[in-house]
Amino acid sequence: MNLACVCHRAAMPMAWPIGENELRVVLKACKDDLSGVNVYYGDRYAPLGKDDRLRMDKEASDGLFDYFTARIHTETRRVRYIFRLRSDKEIVWYTEEGFKNSRPRSGYFQYPYICLADIIKEPSWIRGRTMYQIFPDRFHNGNTGNDPKGCLKWGVPPKADSFFGGDLKGITDKLDYLSHLGIGIIYMTPIFRSPSNHKYDTIDYYDIDPAFGSKKDLKMLVCEAHARDIKVILDGVFNHCGKDFFAFRDVVDKGEKSKYKDWFNIYKFPVYVGENPNYETFANGIWTMPKLMTQNPEVREYLLDVGEYWIREADIDGWRLDVANEIDHAFWREFRKRIKAVKSDAFIIGEVWHDSLEWLRGDQFDSVMNYPWREAVLDFFARGNIDAEGFDNRLTRLRMSYHTDIWPGLLNLLGSHDTPRIKTLCGDARKSALAAVFMLTYHGLPMVYYGDEIGIKGKGDPDCRRTFPWDERVWDNELRGLYEKLIKLRRTCPEMSDGNIKTKYAKGNVYAYTNSDIFIVINNSGERMSVPLVGVEVGLSTDIISGRKYMFEEKRSIETEPYSAAVIVQDKHLGRMIHQHA
């Protein structure tokens, strides 16, 4: 038995409450090393020797490790537990003190008490929805009267400082398009007053940028979106501000005498604004974006009030938080309390490009932009760096890194305003379509970057921020139809968000899995492949991509064309889908 690989802690991501009287525990062990695991558990204050026993399920494997899981029920909410590990040759007991050859009388793992305040609760409305990210200047120009000077002609290639005139009214005008696509959430990059086209250098957090419209325009957008059952998320830039933000201007003008000097990290006075600045900034030396010191009580209160203000003022449904990993945890804990006090089901998303467990313990964010997931997707579909087995292993490691109640809200994306377009990265349009199929059939909350659904291409910033072409003759309508079918399937079957993913086949470049009782097969190869339909119920089903009908019997398989996918739905779900979207 390879005991060096065995791992458990009575804390996330290996132990956490999933209800008032239920604890989920996870034990990690070397792949294929253990033939069975049992967990012995009881009330922390109960006499030893009267423990209950549960057989743990081998829920997943990632190529190196097996993950055994169990759900412990406890009436008192107080739990102690130990593990009994079994291999073909030996039995070992695993405790907080280490490994024992016989059943121990001490050293139990302790989960002292399931406190109700510690139970993670994602907003219930996120299940089954798909998010749509909009870069407002490039989506649609609804009011040419507020266009900034020097706007370029819609459709020409953008430069870093280009303006095109897209605005809030333009988004409102296209809500029917988004509703027909099935979109359930709009996330807009910053809309507050700023000199740039991207607005990540805010100069007034309480005002809409005139190029985008007014507070009235935002309220109208939110109202019209809500009428279509579409939520609206704003982008909060609280790590840094713009160089013309009132507090920074005061420090530049008054130096050490400014009452705002401690809002920033000024290395030396007087302040030098320009290349090689003498103050801390976003990234390295981005002099137009001075970093805010959120540990300062005045800064903290100012920004917390901003977060509350826009929920009260415009009835927005949450925040996406820029550069969230460079702001202190204490600020985010207070931010969550304040936002949830105003709107209890507000959705809070952090921009974190790496492992995010520290922000997803239930006291800070509801979700993060799942960039590690995106990297795995790109390695399989775009770069060809891993095969289906390697892809499955990566996905498993990511899935087992987080609390199960976090899974439905993890923001899975193929691209954003910060990345090249998925169609450009894949090169082959068929591969980018397969990536979309995967995103829209995996658990979590898929995010479509505006225009990906019609096949917009683009390299890195600013090319990835092209204007949306509203001439339907240039759209990839087959791709758009694919997005629409799968987005609406998610809305019909919200349980797809929850994480009931079971891998059924992962060989070569063919990957098949079930999500709830929907079977998905993706042939990411240039060859025709036959894939066994494991886990599909006997009966009539339909591939909603091709429309092909299947009457499955006990022994069955599906033939897949090169670079193709099938999403096989039982007709009982298909009927519900047709009824809901008729």
C-alpha positions in Angstrom: 0.0 0.0 0.0 1.4 3.4 -1.0 0.7 5.3 2.1 2.7 8.3 1.0 -0.1 9.1 -1.5 -2.9 8.9 1.0 -4.2 12.3 2.0 -7.1 13.8 3.9 -7.7 16.9 6.0 -10.8 17.8 7.9 -11.2 21.0 5.9 -11.9 22.1 2.3 -11.5 20.6 -0.3 -11.6 17.3 1.6 -14.3 17.9 4.2 -17.2 20.4 4.2 -20.9 20.5 5.0 -23.4 20.0 2.2 -26.4 20.4 4.4 -27.4 21.1 8.0 -26.8 17.5 8.9 -24.5 16.2 6.2 -20.8 16.2 5.8 -19.0 15.3 2.5 -15.5 13.7 3.0 -12.9 13.0 0.3 -9.9 10.8 0.6 -7.1 10.8 -2.0 -5.0 7.8 -2.7 -2.6 6.5 -5.3 -4.4 5.3 -8.4 -5.5 1.7 -8.3 -3.7 1.1 -5.0 -6.7 0.6 -2.7 -9.4 -2.0 -3.3 -11.7 -0.4 -0.8 -12.2 2.4 1.8 -14.6 2.6 4.7 -15.1 5.6 6.9 -16.1 5.0 10.6 -17.8 8.0 12.2 -19.9 9.1 15.1 -20.7 12.1 17.4 -17.6 13.6 18.8 -18.9 13.1 22.3 -20.2 9.6 21.9 -18.4 6.6 23.5 -15.8 5.0 21.2 -16.6 1.6 19.7 -20.2 2.6 18.6 -19.3 4.2 15.3 -21.3 3.9 12.2 -19.6 2.7 9.0 -19.9 3.8 5.4 -18.3 2.3 2.3 -16.7 5.2 0.3 -17.2 5.4 -3.4 -14.4 5.8 -5.8 -15.9 8.8 -7.4 -13.1 9.8 -9.8 -9.5 9.2 -10.9 -7.1 11.7 -12.5 -4.2 9.5 -13.7 -2.2 9.7 -10.5 -4.8 9.6 -7.8 -8.1 8.0 -6.9 -10.7 10.1 -5.0 -13.0 8.2 -2.6 -16.0 10.1 -1.3 -18.8 9.6 1.2 -21.7 11.7 2.7 -21.8 11.4 6.5 -25.2 12.1 8.1 -25.1 13.5 11.6 -28.1 14.5 13.7 -26.0 16.4 16.2 -23.8 18.1 13.5 -20.6 17.1 15.4 -18.5 14.5 13.7 -15.4 12.5 14.4 -14.2 9.9 11.9 -11.3 7.6 10.8 -10.7 5.6 7.6 -10.1 1.9 7.1 -8.0 1.4 4.0 -7.9 -2.0 2.2 -5.6 -3.3 -0.5 -5.1 -6.8 -1.9 -2.4 -7.4 0.8 -3.2 -5.4 3.9 -5.5 -3.3 6.0 -4.5 0.0 7.5 -6.3 2.5 9.6 -5.8 6.2 8.8 -6.2 8.9 11.5 -5.3 12.5 12.1 -2.2 11.1 13.8 -1.1 8.9 10.9 -1.5 5.3 10.0 -2.2 2.4 12.4 -2.2 -1.4 12.0 -5.1 -1.9 14.3 -8.2 0.1 15.0 -7.2 3.1 17.1 -8.7 4.6 20.2 -7.6 8.1 19.5 -6.5 10.4 16.7 -9.9 10.7 15.0 -10.3 13.4 12.4 -12.6 16.1 13.8 -15.2 18.2 12.2 -16.3 20.0 15.3 -19.7 21.3 14.3 -21.6 22.1 11.1 -22.3 25.8 11.6 -25.2 26.9 9.5 -23.4 30.1 8.5 -20.7 28.0 6.9 -22.9 26.2 4.5 -22.2 27.5 1.0 -25.3 28.6 -0.9 -25.0 29.7 -4.5 -27.8 31.9 -5.9 -30.4 29.4 -7.0 -31.1 31.3 -10.2 -27.7 30.5 -11.8 -28.6 26.9 -12.5 -29.2 26.2 -16.2 -28.3 29.7 -17.4 -25.6 30.7 -19.8 -23.7 34.0 -19.5 -22.9 36.3 -22.4 -20.0 38.7 -22.1 -20.3 42.1 -23.9 -17.6 44.7 -24.6 -20.0 47.6 -24.8 -18.1 49.8 -27.3 -18.1 46.9 -29.8 -21.5 45.2 -29.5 -24.1 47.6 -31.0 -24.4 51.4 -31.5 -27.9 52.3 -30.4 -27.5 56.1 -30.1 -25.1 57.8 -32.5 -25.7 61.1 -30.6 -23.4 60.0 -27.7 -20.5 58.7 -29.9 -17.1 59.9 -28.7 -15.0 61.9 -31.1 -13.1 60.0 -33.7 -15.3 56.9 -33.8 -14.2 54.5 -36.5 -16.5 52.9 -39.0 -18.2 49.9 -37.6 -16.4 46.8 -38.8 -12.9 48.1 -39.5 -10.0 46.4 -37.5 -9.7 47.9 -34.0 -6.6 49.4 -32.6 -5.8 49.7 -28.9 -7.3 53.2 -28.7 -10.2 52.8 -31.1 -13.7 53.8 -30.4 -16.7 52.6 -32.3 -19.8 54.0 -30.5 -21.4 50.9 -29.0 -23.5 51.8 -26.0 -26.1 50.7 -23.4 -29.0 51.5 -25.7 -27.4 49.3 -28.3 -27.4 46.4 -25.9 -31.0 47.0 -25.0 -32.0 47.1 -28.7 -30.5 43.6 -29.1 -32.0 41.9 -26.1 -34.4 40.0 -28.3 -31.4 38.5 -30.1 -29.9 37.4 -26.8 -33.2 36.1 -25.5 -33.8 34.1 -28.7 -30.3 32.6 -28.3 -31.3 31.5 -24.8 -28.9 33.8 -22.8 -29.8 34.1 -19.1 -27.1 36.5 -17.9 -25.4 39.5 -19.4 -21.9 40.5 -18.1 -20.6 43.8 -19.4 -17.1 45.0 -19.1 -16.8 48.4 -17.2 -19.4 51.1 -18.1 -18.3 53.8 -15.6 -16.8 57.1 -16.6 -13.3 56.6 -18.1 -11.1 58.0 -20.9 -10.4 54.6 -22.5 -12.5 52.3 -24.7 -12.1 49.5 -22.2 -13.0 51.6 -19.1 -10.7 49.7 -16.7 -9.2 53.1 -15.7 -12.2 54.4 -13.8 -12.4 58.1 -13.0 -15.9 58.2 -11.5 -17.4 55.1 -10.1 -20.8 56.8 -9.6 -21.4 57.8 -13.1 -22.0 56.0 -16.4 -19.6 57.0 -19.1 -21.3 59.5 -21.5 -20.2 57.4 -24.5 -22.3 54.6 -23.1 -25.3 56.6 -22.1 -26.7 57.5 -18.7 -28.0 56.0 -15.5 -31.5 56.1 -17.1 -30.1 54.0 -20.0 -28.6 51.4 -17.5 -31.9 51.2 -15.6 -33.8 50.7 -18.9 -31.4 47.9 -19.9 -31.7 46.1 -16.6 -35.5 46.5 -16.6 -35.9 45.2 -20.2 -33.4 42.4 -19.5 -35.4 41.3 -16.4 -38.6 41.4 -18.4 -36.9 38.7 -20.6 -35.6 36.7 -17.6 -32.1 37.9 -18.2 -29.8 38.9 -15.3 -27.3 41.7 -15.6 -23.8 41.7 -14.0 -21.5 44.7 -13.9 -17.7 44.8 -13.8 -16.1 46.3 -10.7 -12.6 47.6 -10.9 -11.6 48.0 -7.3 -7.9 47.0 -7.5 -7.0 50.3 -9.2 -8.5 53.4 -10.6 -7.7 55.8 -13.5 -5.1 58.6 -13.2 -7.9 61.2 -13.3 -9.8 59.7 -10.4 -10.5 62.5 -8.0 -8.5 61.2 -5.1 -5.4 60.5 -7.2 -5.6 64.0 -8.8 -5.7 65.5 -5.3 -2.5 63.6 -4.4 -0.8 64.7 -7.6 -1.8 68.4 -7.0 -1.2 68.6 -3.2 1.5 66.0 -2.6 2.0 65.0 1.0 -0.7 67.5 2.1 -3.4 65.6 0.3 -5.9 63.9 2.6 -6.0 61.0 0.1 -2.2 60.3 0.0 -2.7 57.0 1.9 -5.3 55.8 -0.6 -2.3 55.0 -2.8 1.3 53.6 -2.3 3.4 56.7 -3.3 7.1 55.8 -3.2 8.3 59.4 -3.2 6.8 63.0 -3.4 6.2 64.8 -5.5 4.2 62.3 -7.6 5.5 61.8 -11.1 2.7 60.8 -13.5 4.1 59.2 -16.7 6.5 56.5 -17.8 8.4 55.0 -14.9 5.9 56.3 -12.2 6.9 56.6 -8.6 3.8 55.0 -7.3 2.3 51.5 -7.3 0.1 50.6 -10.3 -1.8 47.8 -11.8 0.7 45.3 -13.2 4.1 46.8 -13.7 4.4 50.5 -14.3 1.0 51.0 -15.9 1.0 54.7 -14.9 -2.6 55.4 -16.0 -3.9 52.9 -13.4 -2.7 53.7 -9.8 -3.3 50.9 -7.4 -5.8 51.5 -4.6 -4.9 50.5 -1.0 -8.0 48.6 0.1 -6.6 48.1 3.6 -7.2 51.9 4.1 -10.6 52.3 5.9 -11.6 55.3 3.8 -10.8 53.5 0.5 -12.6 50.4 1.7 -15.7 52.3 2.7 -15.7 54.2 -0.6 -15.6 51.1 -2.7 -18.0 49.1 -0.6 -20.5 51.9 -1.0 -20.0 51.8 -4.8 -20.8 48.0 -4.8 -24.1 48.7 -2.8 -25.0 51.8 -4.8 -25.4 50.2 -8.2 -27.6 47.4 -6.9 -29.9 49.9 -5.2 -29.8 52.4 -8.1 -30.1 50.1 -11.1 -31.2 46.7 -9.6 -28.2 44.9 -11.1 -27.8 41.2 -10.2 -24.2 41.0 -9.2 -20.6 41.9 -9.8 -17.6 40.5 -11.7 -14.5 41.7 -9.9 -11.4 42.7 -11.8 -7.9 41.6 -10.6 -9.7 40.1 -7.6 -6.7 38.1 -6.4 -4.6 41.3 -5.8 -7.0 42.7 -3.2 -7.0 41.6 0.5 -9.3 38.9 1.6 -10.7 41.0 4.5 -12.0 43.5 1.9 -13.8 40.8 -0.1 -15.3 39.3 3.1 -16.8 42.7 3.9 -17.8 43.2 0.3 -19.8 40.0 0.3 -21.6 40.9 3.5 -22.5 44.3 2.3 -23.7 43.2 -1.2 -25.7 40.2 0.1 -27.3 42.5 2.7 -28.7 44.6 -0.2 -29.5 41.7 -2.5 -29.3 38.3 -0.9 -29.1 36.4 -4.2 -26.6 38.7 -5.9 -23.9 36.8 -7.8 -20.3 37.6 -7.0 -17.6 36.5 -9.5 -13.8 37.0 -9.1 -11.3 37.3 -11.8 -8.7 34.8 -10.7 -6.6 33.0 -13.4 -5.3 30.2 -11.1 -6.3 27.9 -8.3 -9.1 29.8 -6.5 -9.9 27.8 -3.4 -8.9 30.6 -1.0 -11.7 32.8 -2.5 -14.3 30.1 -2.7 -14.9 29.0 0.9 -18.3 30.7 1.1 -17.1 33.9 2.7 -15.9 35.8 -0.4 -17.0 34.9 -4.0 -19.7 32.7 -5.4 -17.6 32.0 -8.5 -14.5 32.7 -10.4 -13.6 32.9 -14.1 -12.4 29.3 -14.6 -9.3 30.0 -16.6 -7.5 26.7 -15.6 -10.5 24.9 -17.1 -10.1 26.9 -20.3 -6.4 25.9 -20.5 -7.3 22.3 -20.4 -9.9 22.8 -23.1 -7.4 24.6 -25.3 -4.8 21.9 -24.8 -7.2 19.3 -26.0 -9.1 21.1 -28.8 -6.8 23.8 -30.0 -3.2 22.9 -29.2 -3.4 19.1 -29.3 -1.1 18.9 -26.3 -3.1 16.2 -24.5 -5.3 13.3 -25.6 -8.7 12.4 -24.3 -7.3 10.6 -21.3 -5.1 13.5 -20.3 -8.0 15.9 -20.8 -10.2 13.8 -18.5 -7.4 13.7 -15.9 -7.0 17.5 -16.0 -10.8 18.0 -15.6 -11.0 15.6 -12.7 -8.2 17.3 -10.8 -10.0 20.7 -11.3 -13.3 19.3 -10.3 -12.0 17.7 -7.1 -10.2 21.0 -6.1 -13.5 22.7 -5.1 -16.5 22.3 -2.9 -19.4 20.5 -4.8 -21.7 23.4 -4.1 -19.3 25.7 -6.0 -19.5 23.6 -9.2 -22.8 25.0 -10.6 -21.4 28.5 -10.6 -17.9 28.1 -11.9 -17.6 30.3 -14.9 -16.4 28.2 -17.8 -15.2 30.2 -20.8 -13.5 29.6 -24.1 -12.4 33.2 -24.3 -12.8 36.8 -23.1 -11.8 40.3 -23.9 -8.3 39.4 -22.6 -7.7 36.4 -24.8 -7.6 35.4 -28.5 -10.9 34.1 -30.0 -11.5 30.4 -29.8 -12.0 30.1 -33.5 -8.6 31.7 -34.2 -6.9 29.5 -31.6 -8.4 26.3 -33.0 -7.7 27.2 -36.6 -10.2 24.6 -37.8 -13.8 25.8 -37.3 -14.9 22.2 -36.6 -12.6 22.1 -33.5 -13.9 25.4 -32.2 -17.4 24.1 -32.5 -16.5 21.0 -30.5 -15.0 23.2 -27.8 -18.4 25.0 -27.7 -20.2 21.7 -27.4 -18.0 20.7 -24.5 -18.5 24.1 -22.7 -22.2 24.0 -23.1 -22.7 20.4 -21.9 -20.3 20.4 -19.0 -21.3 21.4 -15.5 -20.8 24.9 -14.3 -21.9 28.2 -15.8 -20.8 28.6 -19.4 -19.9 32.1 -20.6 -20.1 33.0 -24.3 -17.9 35.9 -25.4 -19.9 38.1 -27.7 -19.7 37.0 -31.3 -18.2 33.5 -30.7 -21.6 32.1 -31.5 -21.5 33.4 -35.0 -17.8 32.6 -35.6 -16.0 35.9 -35.0 -12.2 35.5 -35.3 -9.5 37.5 -33.6 -6.0 37.3 -32.2 -5.0 38.9 -28.9 -6.1 42.4 -27.7 -7.2 44.5 -29.5 -8.0 42.1 -32.3 -10.2 40.0 -30.0 -12.4 43.1 -29.5 -13.8 43.4 -33.0 -17.2 44.9 -33.5 -20.2 42.5 -33.7 -21.3 42.2 -37.4 -25.0 42.6 -37.5 -25.2 41.6 -41.2 -26.5 38.0 -40.9 -25.0 37.1 -44.3 -21.5 37.0 -42.7 -22.6 34.8 -39.8 -21.7 31.1 -39.3 -25.4 30.3 -38.9 -24.7 26.6 -38.5 -22.5 27.4 -35.5 -25.1 29.8 -34.1 -27.8 27.2 -34.4 -25.5 24.8 -32.4 -25.1 27.3 -29.6 -28.8 28.0 -29.5 -29.8 24.3 -29.3 -27.3 23.6 -26.4 -28.0 26.8 -24.5 -31.7 26.0 -24.5 -31.0 22.4 -23.5 -29.2 23.7 -20.4 -32.2 25.9 -19.6 -34.5 23.0 -20.0 -32.3 20.7 -17.9 -30.8 22.9 -15.2 -29.4 19.8 -13.5 -26.7 19.9 -16.1 -25.1 22.7 -14.0 -24.6 20.6 -10.9 -21.6 18.4 -11.6 -23.0 14.9 -12.2 -20.3 14.2 -14.8 -19.4 10.6 -15.4 -16.6 9.8 -17.9 -17.6 6.9 -20.2 -14.9 6.8 -22.8 -11.6 8.6 -23.1 -9.2 7.1 -25.7 -7.2 8.8 -28.4 -9.0 12.0 -29.2 -12.5 10.7 -28.5 -14.1 11.8 -25.3 -17.6 10.6 -24.1 -19.3 11.4 -20.8 -22.7 11.7 -19.3 -24.1 14.8 -17.6 -27.1 13.7 -15.5 -28.7 11.3 -18.1 -27.6 13.1 -21.2 -24.8 11.3 -23.2 -22.2 13.4 -25.0 -19.6 12.1 -27.4 -16.9 14.3 -28.9 -14.7 13.0 -31.7 -11.8 15.4 -31.8 -10.0 13.3 -34.4 -9.8 13.2 -38.2 -11.1 9.6 -38.3 -14.6 8.1 -38.2 -14.9 6.4 -34.8 -17.3 3.9 -33.1 -18.0 4.8 -29.5 -19.8 2.5 -27.0 -22.9 4.1 -25.5 -22.3 3.3 -21.9 -24.7 4.8 -19.4 -27.5 5.6 -21.9 -30.9 4.2 -20.9 -32.5 1.7 -23.2 -35.2 3.5 -25.2 -35.9 6.3 -27.7 -33.4 9.1 -27.7 -32.4 11.9 -30.1 -29.1 13.6 -31.0 -30.1 17.2 -30.7 -27.2 18.3 -32.9 -28.0 16.2 -36.0 -31.7 15.4 -35.2 -31.0 11.7 -35.6 -33.2 9.3 -33.7 -31.8 6.3 -31.8 -33.7 3.3 -30.3 -31.1 1.8 -28.0 -31.0 -1.8 -27.0 -28.7 -3.6 -24.6 -25.6 -3.6 -26.9 -25.1 -0.4 -28.8 -22.6 2.1 -30.0 -22.6 5.2 -32.0 -20.7 6.0 -35.2 -19.1 9.5 -35.2 -17.7 11.4 -38.2 -14.4 13.2 -38.0 -14.5 16.3 -35.8 -18.1 15.8 -34.8 -20.1 15.6 -31.7 -23.4 14.1 -30.6 -25.6 15.2 -27.6 -28.0 12.4 -27.0 -31.1 13.3 -25.1 -33.8 11.0 -24.0 -37.1 12.0 -25.7 -38.7 12.7 -22.4 -36.3 15.6 -22.0 -36.6 16.6 -25.6 -40.4 16.9 -25.3 -39.9 19.2 -22.3 -37.4 21.3 -24.3 -39.7 21.7 -27.2 -42.6 22.6 -24.9 -40.6 25.2 -23.0 -39.2 26.9 -26.1 -42.1 26.7 -28.4 
